[in-house]
Amino acid sequence: MRSFRVALFISLLAVVVSVALPKILAKPTRPVRLGVVGDATLPLAPLENGIGRAITVSHPASAAAAQAAVNAKHLDVAVAGDAVITRTAPKPSDTGATSRLALELATVIGVESSYKAAGLTPSQITALATAKPAPVTALRPAGKDRTRQRVTTLVGIVLLWISIQTFGQWIAGGVVEEKASRVVEVLLATVRTTELLTGKIIGIGTLAIGQVVLLATAAFVASEASGSHVISGASSATVVAMVGWFLLGYGYYACLFAAGGSLVSRVEEIGNVQFPVILPLIVAYVSSFGSIFGTPSPFTVVLSFIPPTAPIAMPVRVAATGVPWWQLGVCVALMLAAIVAAVGVGARVYDRAILRTSKVSWRDAFRASAG
């Protein structure tokens, strides 16, 4: 119990630090300093929208003064007549606000110079610069922006993978300890195998849900307290859905982890019997990273209907492109049926192997259960 409290404290600390630290270490964003020689008028609002930063304007006395201010880093960019002055030449591939502003200014000033060369009056140039774009007629509605849902789902998948693996190992380890200490013989004298297995799964599952909720609460509190935007895109509906997928995945895999633990007599041997159990989840977990930010492949679509892989593959499809409600219904129905079957199979394997002192293979356990 002490080790659990220590691990929980470390997990809470890690969550709080990972959420709050980026905000704490982030440097304040200062406006881009622009110097304008003379009385030239520039479209500041479109320029600020283009670079994503505020712009402060000052007016150096001359082009030489503007060059000196830019060279001394008192200004980031300066405009003198038709010239844009920077410390280093900007490249089209640059993503910095200063470089983007210089390129935007070069385009604006170049277009205005072309208008003047064509003989347009200042009022005509202003009319062209402020012209409204033509209306766009869309034949179909714009697609839903799924970026936030994808990020939230990706985080949820990582937590789901870690949680199922961690709490599944707890179940298997508990079964092995009861078997090694012969406590299980006393328990089975008073309760049925299915009752003992179900009680263990529900008990550890309740603890698992409590820990997940506690970690999620700590993350949201740390985000609000620090003003961090690490989880600002988390949708409440997506979070609730991921909790539901965790319950389905846990209910299925917990039975198999318990059955696997009953096959061995030492904790060191758990890994050998658990790998076949967790292998489908590994496949779904690895494939999710290539599908969640793109279009899910046919392979991912198939995985989303297979119970061992559905708790990860189906949320990926929902976040990436959306899924018809009937497919979600079919997936959940298959998962519930698989959980019922896993309870039955797990209980039979558990019943045949838990009282054996030697290691039992999955094949022998299934043969014994069939007999």
VENDAVEN-V548873 format. One record per pair of residues at least 4 apart in sequence whose ideal C-beta (glycine too) atoms are under 6 Angstrom apart, sorted by sequence separation. I is the first residue (numbers start at 1). GAP is how many residues later the second one is. D is the distance in whole Angstrom. If there is no record, write none. Layout:
I_GAP_D / I_GAP_D
//
This chain:
16_4_6 / 17_4_5 / 20_4_6 / 21_4_6 / 36_4_6 / 61_4_5 / 90_4_5 / 105_4_6 / 106_4_6 / 120_4_4 / 146_4_5 / 156_4_6 / 159_4_6 / 162_4_6 / 163_4_6 / 164_4_6 / 169_4_6 / 184_4_6 / 191_4_5 / 194_4_6 / 201_4_6 / 222_4_6 / 246_4_6 / 250_4_5 / 253_4_6 / 270_4_6 / 274_4_6 / 288_4_6 / 296_4_4 / 309_4_5 / 310_4_5 / 316_4_6 / 323_4_5 / 338_4_6 / 342_4_6 / 346_4_6 / 349_4_6 / 350_4_5 / 356_4_6 / 360_4_5 / 60_5_4 / 69_5_4 / 70_5_5 / 79_5_6 / 94_5_4 / 115_5_5 / 120_5_5 / 178_5_5 / 179_5_6 / 191_5_5 / 223_5_5 / 234_5_6 / 264_5_4 / 291_5_4 / 296_5_6 / 318_5_5 / 323_5_6 / 360_5_5 / 48_6_6 / 60_6_4 / 69_6_4 / 178_6_4 / 303_6_4 / 304_6_6 / 317_6_5 / 48_7_5 / 78_7_4 / 353_7_5 / 70_8_5 / 223_8_5 / 60_9_6 / 77_9_6 / 90_9_4 / 187_9_6 / 264_9_6 / 291_9_5 / 304_9_4 / 115_10_5 / 263_10_5 / 303_10_4 / 304_10_4 / 44_11_6 / 66_12_4 / 90_12_5 / 219_12_6 / 353_12_5 / 90_13_5 / 260_13_4 / 287_13_6 / 300_13_5 / 304_13_5 / 352_13_6 / 66_14_5 / 260_14_5 / 70_15_5 / 86_16_5 / 349_16_4 / 352_16_4 / 63_17_4 / 70_17_6 / 260_17_6 / 314_17_5 / 352_17_5 / 67_18_6 / 84_18_5 / 66_19_6 / 284_19_5 / 349_20_6 / 32_21_5 / 34_21_5 / 36_21_6 / 84_21_5 / 256_21_5 / 296_21_5 / 310_21_5 / 348_21_4 / 76_22_5 / 84_22_5 / 31_23_4 / 32_23_5 / 33_23_6 / 34_23_5 / 35_23_5 / 36_23_6 / 37_23_6 / 31_24_6 / 77_24_5 / 288_24_6 / 292_24_5 / 296_24_5 / 31_25_5 / 35_25_5 / 77_25_5 / 284_25_4 / 291_25_5 / 310_25_6 / 37_26_6 / 305_26_6 / 82_27_6 / 285_27_6 / 292_27_6 / 307_27_6 / 280_28_4 / 284_28_4 / 288_28_5 / 292_28_5 / 307_28_5 / 37_29_5 / 280_29_5 / 284_29_5 / 35_31_5 / 82_31_5 / 307_31_3 / 171_33_6 / 35_34_6 / 170_34_6 / 167_37_6 / 35_40_4 / 167_41_4 / 33_42_5 / 33_43_5 / 34_43_5 / 35_43_4 / 36_43_5 / 37_43_4 / 32_44_5 / 53_44_4 / 205_45_6 / 51_46_5 / 51_49_5 / 51_50_5 / 201_53_4 / 50_54_5 / 47_57_6 / 197_61_6 / 249_62_3 / 248_63_6 / 32_65_5 / 245_66_5 / 32_69_5 / 245_70_5 / 151_82_5 / 152_82_5 / 152_83_6 / 171_83_6 / 175_83_5 / 148_85_3 / 164_85_5 / 168_85_5 / 172_85_5 / 176_85_5 / 149_86_6 / 152_86_5 / 156_86_3 / 160_86_5 / 164_86_6 / 171_86_5 / 175_86_3 / 252_86_6 / 256_86_6 / 171_87_5 / 175_87_5 / 248_87_5 / 252_87_5 / 255_87_4 / 259_87_4 / 172_88_6 / 251_88_4 / 255_88_5 / 258_88_6 / 262_88_5 / 149_89_5 / 164_89_5 / 168_89_4 / 172_89_3 / 252_90_5 / 256_90_6 / 259_90_4 / 263_90_5 / 176_91_5 / 255_91_3 / 259_91_5 / 262_91_4 / 258_92_6 / 262_92_4 / 265_92_6 / 173_94_6 / 264_95_5 / 263_97_5 / 172_98_5 / 263_102_6 / 161_124_5 / 157_131_6 / 154_138_6 / 150_142_5 / 150_143_6 / 197_150_5 / 194_153_5 / 197_153_6 / 193_154_5 / 157_155_6 / 193_157_6 / 193_158_4 / 153_162_5 / 153_166_4 / 150_169_5 / 149_170_5 / 184_170_6 / 179_175_6 / 15_200_5 / 19_200_5 / 16_202_6 / 20_202_5 / 15_203_5 / 19_203_4 / 23_203_5 / 15_204_5 / 19_204_5 / 23_204_6 / 23_205_4 / 12_206_5 / 16_206_4 / 20_206_4 / 20_208_6 / 22_208_6 / 19_209_5 / 19_211_5
//
